[in-house]
Amino acid sequence: MKRNFFDVLLLLVFVFVFQACTEPEPNIGDEPQHLFLTWKDDPTSTMVIDFHTVPEQEAKPVLRYRLQGDKKWQKAEGQSFPFPHHVLNVHRIELNQLKDGRNYEFKFWGYDRIYQFRTISRDFSKPLRFATGGDNLHHRPWMDSVNIAVMAYDPDFIVMGGDLAYANGDPENIFKWDTWFASLKETLISPEGRVIPMLVGIGNHEVQREFKDIMSRVIGGEEDQEAKDFQITEEMRLQYAPFFYNLFAFVGQPGYGVMDFGNFLSIVILDTDHTNSIDGPQLKWLEETLSARQGTQHIIPVYHVPGYPSHRDFNGKTQIRVRQHFMPLFEKYGVKVAFENHDHAYKRTHPIRAGEVVDKNEGIVYIGDGAWGQNVRSTHQDTWYMARNESYHHAIIVTLEGDHMDFKMVNKEGVVFDAYHIP
């Protein structure tokens, strides 16, 4: 009897001490202002989760997560830092050692809503599907409509090839990032709460005009002293592209990188003279990266300025540089398709090798040109390299299964207006 009494007393003391040392979780609200998921590392076992909050909510970089169906929550903590030129705080939490091909639930400290994400399966005999495009935000209803059309295909992830919010790195355009993130939260989350992870590349509208101007002079070989002395540094990138470099956990630094899905797929994200010169250290990195992945089944580059434009001049300076420096490496290392953006239209080229149209099994097809949510433009009608061109808002749905690559191009009404298959 006496022993039972002391056991109960000990238990009560333990509970009291535990409660005293455990901070109670407040009820901040249903959900944070913004939410963004991406990867910096292996997409089969990791996830990076960002959420943005106003200071008065006193949110913390803490979340709870669990395998869907489990009862027990696990706790994860991260870091907080300011949203550049905004009142919001950014909270970033990196999850590791996750199980592949599984649904997870997660909720933020102080918030009620439960979300989901899905890790990529290591069984690459099953289809892997993603959506890609670029040039997102001009008129939000257009962006929302393309988002909704994409969600009908339940993609594993999305790749954006630059020109996201069109804020130009300008603090006065901060409201555009609010609109961009709001579109993601309202249209790229499934009815069950699954948040679609996104990989992002950089475009010209992520960068302040002052930086773009001097980059243009440097690349053009101009002899003024400022251009001669110019050296790109990480501090300059943070200053002149503050939103891109602060708001997104990136797969590589600075501004270009590769995301590997085992030996099945490598997404190679490139910078077309925005904050990294095409023919600078990036080019050496690109050759090393492609050379090291010759055993990878699918290698897909994604970048902003097209080498084969649908609207702009074929002989534009950056277009020439893309063809001169990137494309010989694509051809050397067996790339079959590359996604381009920037022109605000749709195009699909014939298979091309060494600047000529070739057989389907020998050349590279260049697809895209970025009209997710921007004003669409007219296209070249009789250009030698063009197989299909349209002035449509669109996204590209990519399904990879074994050696097969299937591409469906959907407009903002959800209609498939073009399709292509490799092999």
Summary of the structure (lengths in Angstrom):
residues: 423
radius of gyration: 23.5
end to end distance: 79.0
largest distance: 95.9
contacts: 1429
relative contact order: 0.12
helix: 26%
strand: 29%
